[in-house]
Amino acid sequence: MTPIQAPKGTFDILPPDAERRSILESHARRILGAAGYQRIETPAFEATELFARGVGEATDIVQKEMYTFDDGGGRSLTLRPEGTAPVCRAYVEHGMHKLPQPVKFWYQSSFFRAEAPQRGRYRQFWQIGAEAIGAAGPAADAELIVLLAELLEAMLVKGLRLRIASLGNPETRARYREQLTAYLRAHEDALSLDVRGRIDLNPLRAFDATDPGTRAVMQDAPKLLDALTPEDAEHFAEVRGLLDVAGLRYEIDPTLVRGLDYYTRTVFEFTSDALGAQSGVGGGGRYDRLIEQLGGPPTPGSGWAAGVERILLAGASPPVAPDPVDLFVALVRRGSTSATAAGDGAATRAAFLLAHEARRAGLSAQLELADRSLKGQLKQADRLGARYVAIVNDETQASLKDMAGGEQADVPIPTVIPTILRGSRLV
Ligand code: HAM
């Protein structure tokens, strides 16, 4: 029969990779926890309406990338493509606006987008994210950016670059869009066919074009940053000032485009030149209208999410040493070279109990489970780097071997754990 494989764009997390992810998670817990962010996890699927309203009907994510299905009762559900709308939904649903503000969350969860898979881009992927809800000021934005920088540094992510911009408020943005559309129409002849065809649909995309004609036109195009209201411009200036105080280097990129519609004011993105085409390691921004759009009270918010796979691809986290094994419990029955569980029941029970009690005493202990010969068991203990091997002969006696020194002594089983705990030499 043909073996079944994991679906396209998904992957297995095998033990060495799982270890690196745990390290990333512990850095996130330490760095974000120290700043008052608390863990939250939301369901893997939500009402489709949440993302249509939250992320935006016109975005690529909602238009093309969602895994949407019927729950069998006529309700449309969607595997979450991102975490901000769900966290805001939870904030509203649990009345968290009544708590002292801001409420600060972090998460490490998997997300789903029907994208064309390539290196660093998958259909199920993981993000570490942080959201500060109920704080309107620039300090919340700057704090979030600095925390993400610290996390990426802790994971030794190479070739990092931080770009920031401000999108102002939706009204300014609508006015600016009209102004940009008019400018593009006035220079239509010099634009690529592709850009020309999308002037009304998405004029901002013209900033991403690579052909020389469009690029020359875009040099002098009006920039949103120049159209901000005085309040929005002031907010952005303060965010920059705080990043300067923290000594974090950034570039102002007036053409920074994010793929989600909920942003207001600050937006930012970290890229790594170690990643190739999918260079975005993490990004986010402020979303002051989102909670209201989801039916909650007017509440400002700000946050980011970083791709776990991309952090691990671009990071240089050191190889993970396997956990040390204090005790390997080997089992030999009289008159036999192999240890079969069905054989000497009393010795098997004694060995099982010894491993169990060793673990309860705080030691790491592994019991032979593969029915190897004694020689094979000693080899396995050696592969695991076990400090001691207890070869259980019968229900009362074991030969305890110090693997580093090579000494071996016959001892009563109850003395094995105290001996290892004392770390004493055997002979
Ligand atoms: P995003 O930029 O769509 O933002 O995703 C954040 C990060 O997730 C990206 O920078 C990238 O590292 C990773 N990522 C996205 N799509 C994929 C994929 N298909 N495969 C692998 N990694 C991927 C958000 O999701 C917003 N919720 C961030 C946010 C939080 N804004 C405010 N609060």
Boltz pocket constraint, residues with backbone or C-beta under 6 A from the ligand:
constraints:
  - pocket:
      binder: B
      contacts: [[A, 81], [A, 82], [A, 83], [A, 84], [A, 113], [A, 115], [A, 120], [A, 121], [A, 122], [A, 123], [A, 124], [A, 125], [A, 126], [A, 127], [A, 129], [A, 130], [A, 131], [A, 259], [A, 260], [A, 270], [A, 280], [A, 281], [A, 282], [A, 283], [A, 284], [A, 285], [A, 286], [A, 287], [A, 302], [A, 303], [A, 304], [A, 305], [A, 306], [A, 307], [A, 308], [A, 309], [A, 310]]
      max_distance: 6.0
